[in-house]
Amino acid sequence: MALKKRMAVSLPLNQVLQDTIDLVHWAEENGYTDGWFADPGAPDGMTTAALIAAHTKKLRIGMAIVPVYTRSPTVLAASTDVIAQALPGRFILGLGSSSEIIMQNFNGIKLEKPLTRVKETAIVIRSMLNGEKTNFTDLKTVYSRGYSQRPTDPPVPIYLAGLRPKMLEMAAQYGDGVILNLWPKSALPKMLDHIRIGAERSGKKMEDLEIVNRYAVIVTDDKTEGYDRFRQHFIPYFSNPVYNNFLKWCGYEDEANEILEGWAARDRSRTAAAFHDDLVDQIGVVGTAEECRERIQTHSSQGITTSIIAPPSRELDQSYETLEAFTSKNFQFE
């Protein structure tokens, strides 16, 4: 049986707590099923998720994602249990490696062995959430011995994020779901192929594996302005190695190299030219409300289960204009 298609808002809206609370109320009233938190810095995603529990009656809340480097498995398991009690049956822990900028530049943490670190963190946290006393003394990137907490009931699913083949396969093999982000639309079929490979390794059926994707969506009648807004927000993402190498794997090696060189030279015009309109259109969902809805519908039919609508703007009116296009009165999955 195919999984239910779900529509989500991206959280937090900005660093103002009340704005995120207001968005959660609005989303619930307007037919959204989920809210998924990013956790790059302020406001802290896990803390805000715990607080949001008091303001929602129906929304499922997920993390997409919590970096595995900034919290130990013990801290993650303990925090997850509290949030799960506040949101019984409605919380999903999403883990990922994050990027060099967030880990190394922001936090001073080396991004080492990301695939192994994500996999081992998931294994250890799942054991902790099951109430088992830890005895993980021979793993490569994490260590825990003698820790225990009561079992979390109901169990909390653990979803894992991936971009390129090995991480996508691992995420599907060891995760209860897979989280995607910022891919060119031409790359989705081969990404799904690798998810399928990982799912089969663990005996999962592809149709039973939830695939969550955060879409950068800009609803606008002025595509030129929308493309420029997208570029301004996301060029820094694709100038760091995680996303730059991903772009190369997706078939945009020339653009990826030019973005990297232009960024290193602090040449904004060169970098923007490399991130040309066709590439923006591949990665972003930019256009009229109808065009954006059609794009989300297409990817849903290709295999995306849960669609997170993430307007890349701190302006409330721009964010709500985009989110309004996907309320239940304006959009239904086919």
Solvent accessible surface area in square Angstrom, and as a share of the most:
residue,aa,sasa,rsa
1,M,213,0.95
2,A,81,0.63
3,L,68,0.34
4,K,129,0.55
5,K,65,0.27
6,R,46,0.17
7,M,12,0.05
8,A,0,0.00
9,V,0,0.00
10,S,19,0.12
11,L,1,0.00
12,P,24,0.15
13,L,15,0.07
14,N,16,0.08
15,Q,124,0.55
16,V,84,0.48
17,L,75,0.38
18,Q,98,0.44
19,D,27,0.14
20,T,1,0.01
21,I,14,0.07
22,D,63,0.32
23,L,1,0.00
24,V,0,0.00
25,H,73,0.32
26,W,49,0.17
27,A,0,0.00
28,E,25,0.11
29,E,141,0.63
30,N,36,0.19
31,G,37,0.36
32,Y,9,0.03
33,T,32,0.19
34,D,0,0.00
35,G,0,0.00
36,W,0,0.00
37,F,0,0.00
38,A,29,0.22
39,D,13,0.07
40,P,66,0.41
41,G,40,0.38
42,A,72,0.56
43,P,28,0.18
44,D,56,0.29
45,G,0,0.00
46,M,7,0.03
47,T,90,0.52
48,T,8,0.04
49,A,0,0.00
50,A,36,0.28
51,L,68,0.34
52,I,0,0.00
53,A,14,0.11
54,A,91,0.71
55,H,57,0.26
56,T,8,0.05
57,K,175,0.74
58,K,142,0.60
59,L,1,0.00
60,R,32,0.12
61,I,0,0.00
62,G,0,0.00
63,M,0,0.00
64,A,4,0.03
65,I,30,0.15
66,V,0,0.00
67,P,4,0.02
68,V,0,0.00
69,Y,16,0.06
70,T,54,0.31
71,R,40,0.15
72,S,51,0.33
73,P,12,0.08
74,T,45,0.26
75,V,74,0.43
76,L,0,0.00
77,A,0,0.00
78,A,44,0.34
79,S,32,0.21
80,T,0,0.00
81,D,16,0.08
82,V,90,0.52
83,I,3,0.01
84,A,8,0.06
85,Q,97,0.43
86,A,47,0.37
87,L,0,0.00
88,P,82,0.51
89,G,59,0.57
90,R,51,0.19
91,F,6,0.03
92,I,5,0.02
93,L,0,0.00
94,G,0,0.00
95,L,0,0.00
96,G,0,0.00
97,S,16,0.11
98,S,23,0.15
99,S,8,0.05
100,E,30,0.13
101,I,41,0.21
102,I,33,0.17
103,M,0,0.00
104,Q,76,0.34
105,N,112,0.58
106,F,132,0.55
107,N,68,0.35
108,G,66,0.64
109,I,53,0.27
110,K,142,0.60
111,L,23,0.12
112,E,102,0.46
113,K,121,0.51
114,P,46,0.29
115,L,54,0.27
116,T,28,0.16
117,R,47,0.17
118,V,0,0.00
119,K,52,0.22
120,E,9,0.04
121,T,1,0.00
122,A,0,0.00
123,I,57,0.29
124,V,1,0.00
125,I,0,0.00
126,R,71,0.26
127,S,12,0.08
128,M,0,0.00
129,L,8,0.04
130,N,77,0.39
131,G,26,0.25
132,E,87,0.39
133,K,143,0.61
134,T,3,0.01
135,N,110,0.56
136,F,38,0.16
137,T,65,0.38
138,D,125,0.65
139,L,51,0.25
140,K,161,0.68
141,T,35,0.20
142,V,13,0.08
143,Y,142,0.54
144,S,10,0.07
145,R,169,0.62
146,G,44,0.42
147,Y,59,0.23
148,S,58,0.37
149,Q,32,0.14
150,R,157,0.57
151,P,82,0.51
152,T,10,0.06
153,D,127,0.66
154,P,56,0.35
155,P,102,0.64
156,V,15,0.09
157,P,46,0.29
158,I,1,0.00
159,Y,12,0.05
160,L,0,0.00
161,A,21,0.16
162,G,5,0.05
163,L,24,0.12
164,R,104,0.38
165,P,30,0.19
166,K,157,0.66
167,M,31,0.14
168,L,0,0.00
169,E,19,0.08
170,M,8,0.03
171,A,0,0.00
172,A,0,0.00
173,Q,50,0.22
174,Y,70,0.26
175,G,1,0.01
176,D,58,0.30
177,G,0,0.00
178,V,0,0.00
179,I,6,0.03
180,L,1,0.01
181,N,32,0.16
182,L,8,0.04
183,W,8,0.03
184,P,0,0.00
185,K,65,0.27
186,S,68,0.44
187,A,1,0.00
188,L,0,0.00
189,P,73,0.46
190,K,74,0.31
191,M,0,0.00
192,L,14,0.07
193,D,72,0.37
194,H,39,0.18
195,I,0,0.00
196,R,94,0.34
197,I,72,0.36
198,G,0,0.00
199,A,1,0.00
200,E,114,0.51
201,R,140,0.51
202,S,51,0.33
203,G,68,0.65
204,K,58,0.24
205,K,126,0.54
206,M,40,0.18
207,E,93,0.42
208,D,77,0.40
209,L,5,0.03
210,E,12,0.06
211,I,4,0.02
212,V,0,0.00
213,N,2,0.01
214,R,34,0.12
215,Y,10,0.04
216,A,6,0.04
217,V,0,0.00
218,I,0,0.00
219,V,15,0.09
220,T,15,0.09
221,D,133,0.69
222,D,75,0.39
223,K,79,0.33
224,T,97,0.57
225,E,70,0.31
226,G,0,0.00
227,Y,22,0.08
228,D,71,0.37
229,R,43,0.16
230,F,0,0.00
231,R,30,0.11
232,Q,146,0.65
233,H,77,0.34
234,F,15,0.06
235,I,18,0.09
236,P,43,0.27
237,Y,76,0.29
238,F,0,0.00
239,S,9,0.06
240,N,8,0.04
241,P,62,0.39
242,V,34,0.19
243,Y,23,0.09
244,N,1,0.01
245,N,53,0.27
246,F,0,0.00
247,L,0,0.00
248,K,62,0.26
249,W,61,0.22
250,C,12,0.07
251,G,62,0.60
252,Y,38,0.14
253,E,99,0.45
254,D,117,0.60
255,E,35,0.16
256,A,0,0.00
257,N,52,0.27
258,E,58,0.26
259,I,0,0.00
260,L,68,0.34
261,E,90,0.40
262,G,0,0.00
263,W,115,0.40
264,A,84,0.65
265,A,63,0.49
266,R,220,0.80
267,D,54,0.28
268,R,216,0.79
269,S,85,0.55
270,R,82,0.30
271,T,3,0.02
272,A,37,0.28
273,A,72,0.56
274,A,8,0.06
275,F,0,0.00
276,H,59,0.26
277,D,69,0.36
278,D,105,0.54
279,L,0,0.00
280,V,0,0.00
281,D,44,0.23
282,Q,32,0.14
283,I,9,0.05
284,G,0,0.00
285,V,2,0.01
286,V,10,0.06
287,G,0,0.00
288,T,49,0.29
289,A,29,0.22
290,E,107,0.48
291,E,76,0.34
292,C,1,0.01
293,R,46,0.17
294,E,112,0.50
295,R,33,0.12
296,I,0,0.00
297,Q,31,0.14
298,T,62,0.36
299,H,5,0.02
300,S,5,0.03
301,S,95,0.61
302,Q,82,0.36
303,G,28,0.27
304,I,0,0.00
305,T,9,0.05
306,T,0,0.00
307,S,0,0.00
308,I,0,0.00
309,I,0,0.00
310,A,14,0.11
311,P,23,0.14
312,P,11,0.07
313,S,17,0.11
314,R,162,0.59
315,E,104,0.47
316,L,76,0.38
317,D,107,0.55
318,Q,54,0.24
319,S,0,0.00
320,Y,55,0.21
321,E,97,0.44
322,T,3,0.02
323,L,1,0.01
324,E,61,0.27
325,A,5,0.04
326,F,3,0.01
327,T,1,0.01
328,S,48,0.31
329,K,157,0.67
330,N,57,0.29
331,F,18,0.07
332,Q,122,0.54
333,F,46,0.19
334,E,182,0.82
